[in-house]
Amino acid sequence: MSLSSAFQIGRSALSASQLGIQVTGNNVANAATPGYSRQVLSLGPTQEGRFGTSLVGRGVDVLGVRRQVDNALQQRLWSSISSESRDSSDLSLLATVETSLRALDENNSLPARLNSFFSSWSNLADQPSVAGNRSLVVQSGRQAAAYMRDLRTSLTGQRDQIDQTLASNVNRANDLLGQVAALNTQIVVTEGGQGNAGSLRDQRDAIVTELAKYLDVTPIEQSNGNLDLLVGSTPIVLAGQSRGIELRIRTINGATEAAVVAKDNKEVIPITGGQVGSLLTQRTELVGDTITRLDEVASALIARVNRLHSQSSPSTPQTSFTGTRSIRTSDQGLAMNDPLNQSFANLPSALRPTSGSFVVTLRNSATGALQSTTINVDLDGITSTFTPGTADDTTVTSLTSSINAIGNLTATVNASGQLQLTADTGYDITLSDDTSGVLANLGVNTFFTGSTAEDIAVRTELSQDPNLLATGRTTGGNPSANGGALGIAQLKSTPISELGGVTFNDSWDQAVQSIAVRTSAARTNAGAAKVVRENLDAQRSSLSGVSLDEEAINLLNSQRHYQASARFITVVDELTQTLLSLVR
């Protein structure tokens, strides 16, 4: 081994110790930098050289400076961040909806409003001649209808807020995807297949960490340094190219649907985690389903109350009726059950008429003579040749003609598309025994107007004149002074087939209890997800975080290494000088 070789060994040792001090200094400087991964200097012995019959070491090589990162742990951490964000968002949304459904005052809840409404009908049935009871029925009906409208408005507002938050989160996630793609390009160029661009990789990891709060991303690192990102099996970032994402909200069959799609080909991105996944899910399963349940309760209430009220009689004999539902001119000649009849096809199923009949009775006010006629309604979807079809089923036009054929009674459809019944002078009209529901559907002598919680209201004429409330009822030709009011009061405890065979209040209580159970589960999930994320974060910090105590030891080792290397070179230099002096 020559002195020149010894010099090279000393030089390599000095260089290695200098780089060790630099790496340690960089770690210390970034000890408080969020997302910084500790860097580690890797050293290895230089390949030996032959000296006579022996192999002698030739110093130290710097193998590289790498980040102290466990990729598998990092991916688990990103997954846990996505899960925690989703569960926290679920809890927040569920708690908000539960609060809006569970009124602090039990007297100001939907069940309380419905109980008050049915109780007012019960009081009216007991004392149908008391004017104050009629006003109370109208008032309680308006309060119940207003409560349902306000509740639906609140739920719709929450869905609109979700849509706004979705749009904001998707836009932010789209920006982050673009940043990841840009950093991919930067890292590949900077590293050039050699080395490790630690600061750029830390920056990219920090962006993916934030991105995981919005989406459930799966990162796949390529050998050249690129980090591809997938959602499920759908790629959204490939090398230096981001496909981009955007929020798409569209209306299908009257219902709004939200989805996150790729900008390039509008492919739906199957997001299930993160805040975006939570918002997409709860928009439909929480808010959307609650609105649907509220609409079902409102529609069933409208249908059941109106069916009874339409075939009951006001205390004052009526000489005319005008329906509240407007039928388009183009729909009046189509069967009521024709799928193309838009005036009926878009109604909730509870409000659609069926095959049956109703009785129209005219009374001669002078003599008291009664004239009853049964009007048949055919909506079975079977033609006269016994084949499926609606060609022979009842239309508004044919129904009007059938009623108009009754003597001393005129039936027309006015300019607004509403059915009008007008008795001749000296006659009044009683409607009864409606098994088809067509009178209620057309709004003839009904209590409520509207079809869902969005537009339910008490008929304007009743608010103006409570005496128009129909309390009496004739069934099979047998009149009852309070039959109509009593029938509506009994709806409180009547199982409703449209609501799954439970009462109005039970149906709504089931919806509220279901949300309460889901809120409790979400609270548990959110707590568990937080613990998992904190544990993984602690593991990453212990591995990749900077320990000042450890760095102090590394700094001391590098210092001693440098001093020893410098002393070694000094000795070699002295030996060299001695050798040169002998040559002289």
PyMOL commands that set and color helices and strands:
alter all, ss='L'
color gray80, all
select helices_A, chain A and resi 3-29+71-101+106-108+110-126+131-191+198-212+274-310+329-331+342-345+349-351+396-404+438-442+460-464+466-468+483-493+497-499+504-544+548-583
alter helices_A, ss='H'
color red, helices_A
select strands_A, chain A and resi 39-45+49-51+54-56+60-67+217-221+227-231+234-238+241-242+245-252+255-262+312-314+320-322+356-364+370-377+409-413+419-423+427-432+448-449+457-458+470-475+478-480
alter strands_A, ss='S'
color yellow, strands_A
deselect
rebuild
show_as cartoon
